[in-house]
Amino acid sequence: MKIIFLDLDGVICTRFHRLIEVNGNHFCPLNKRCIRNVNKITDATDAKIVISSCWRIGERWESLIQYFKECGIKAEIIGKTPILREADRIRGDEIQEWLNENPTESFAIIDDDSDMGELLPFLVQTETRKGLTDKQVDEAIKILNEVDNSNKFML
């Protein structure tokens, strides 16, 4: 299985000044161009999505999934990374924890932050205000279509 670890703020959410209410929960509006770009990646690779964003925290998970579908995300969202409470944890640690528990053929991380530790080679880094661009779509597809990159991250 191919996996995209997807951050939201700075990837598909690029406007932070207003919120949209969905089933009593409030979310930033998603950038339509960036959603199309996520769909280009998943269409080309058949990748599934794991949410690594802080949006995964709390009791709004089901509303979040519904919101993604309503906004046009086509790929299956199969889960979210665990929340590690250690003070020195980085997002890469949470992704590694998920990888340790789930068989994965290949993966790419799409995020506007670079706190990935040893997983940095799998990062497609976006700019916060631009979100996911066409160039980054090509980069993510290349990483995901690499033949079994799983042996590069096993600890």
N, C-alpha and C positions, 0 to 999 in steps of 0.2 A: 504494500500500500504506500502511496505517495502522500506526504503531508505538507501542508502549509501551516506554519505557526504564524498566526495573524495578529498583529497589534492593530489597534483601531485609530487612536489619536495620532495624527501625523501620517497615517497610511490611507485610510478611507474616510476619515473625519478630519477635515482641514479648516473648518469654520467653528470656532468655539464660543462665539458670542451669544448664541441663542440655543434653546433646547426645544425638543419636540416631546410631547407626552404620548406614551403608548401604554395602555392598560395601567395607568397610575404611576408609571415610571417615566423618568425624563432622560432623553438621549440627545446628543448632538446630531445635527443633520449629517447624513452621509453624502459624500461627493459622488455624483452620478458617473463622472469620468473615471474615478478611481474604482467604483464598483464594476464598471465595464472592464477595467483592466484586471481586476481579480478574476472575473469570469473568463477573460481571455486565457489566463494562466490555467485555470481549472479545466477549461475546454480542451486546451492543448496537451494537458498532462494527466487528466482524470484524477487530480489530487483532491483529497478531502481537507477540511479545515479544522484546525484546533486553535481555539482562541487563547492568546497569551496576554491579552490586554488586561489592564486593571478593571475594565468593564465586566470581567467575569466574576468579580467579587460581590458578594451579597446575594440577596434573594430575588434578583430580577432576571435570572438566567433565561427562563422560558419566554419572558417578554422580549429579551434581547434576540433570541433566535427568531421569534415572530417578526420583529422589526427588520432583521436582516433579509428575511424572505420577502417582506413587503417592499423593501428597497431594491430588490432585484438580485441578491446574492443567490446564485444557482447551485453551487456545490453543497454537498452534505457537510454539515457542521457536526463533527463526531465527538467533540468534547472540549475541555479546557485544561490548561496546565494547572498543576497543583499550586497552592499558595504556601510558600515556605516562609516561616516567620523569623528566621534567623536575621540578625541585624546586618550581617555582611552578605546576605544572599543577593544574587543578581538574576536577571531574567533568564540568562543562559542556564543557571542552575535549575530553574523550574522546568525549562524545556528538556534538559538532560534527564530530570526525574521522570518526565512523561515518556521519553524515549526508552528509558530503562525498563519500563513496565509494558510497552506496546511494540509489537513487531512492526518494523517500518522498512520499506524498500529504499526510499530516499526522502529527503525533506529539504525545505527552504524556510528560512525565517524572514518575514517581511516586517520591518520595524523602523521607526525613526530614531531609535536609540541604539547604542553599540555595546551595551553591557551583556555580551554573549560569552565571554570567557573563551574556552577552547572551541566553541561552536561558531566563532566569528567567521570562518570561511564559508559558512552557509547563509550568512546574512545578506539580504538585499536591503540596503539602507535607504530610506526615503528622506526627503526634506519635509519638515513639519507642516509648512504652509502649502507645499505643492502636492504632497501625497504621492501615490503610486503612479509613476510615469510610464510611457511606452518603452523607454530604454530599460527600465527596471523590470518590466514584464518579460522582455527577452532574457534578461539575466536570470530571473526566477525559473523560467522554462528550461534554460540550459542546466541549472543546478538540479532541478527535479528530474530531468531526462537523463542525467548521468547514470550510467549503469551501476546500480546498487552502491550508493554512497554510504550505506549503513556501516560498513566496516571501518569508516573513518571516524566514527563517533562513539564506538562502544568503549565503555570504561570498565 
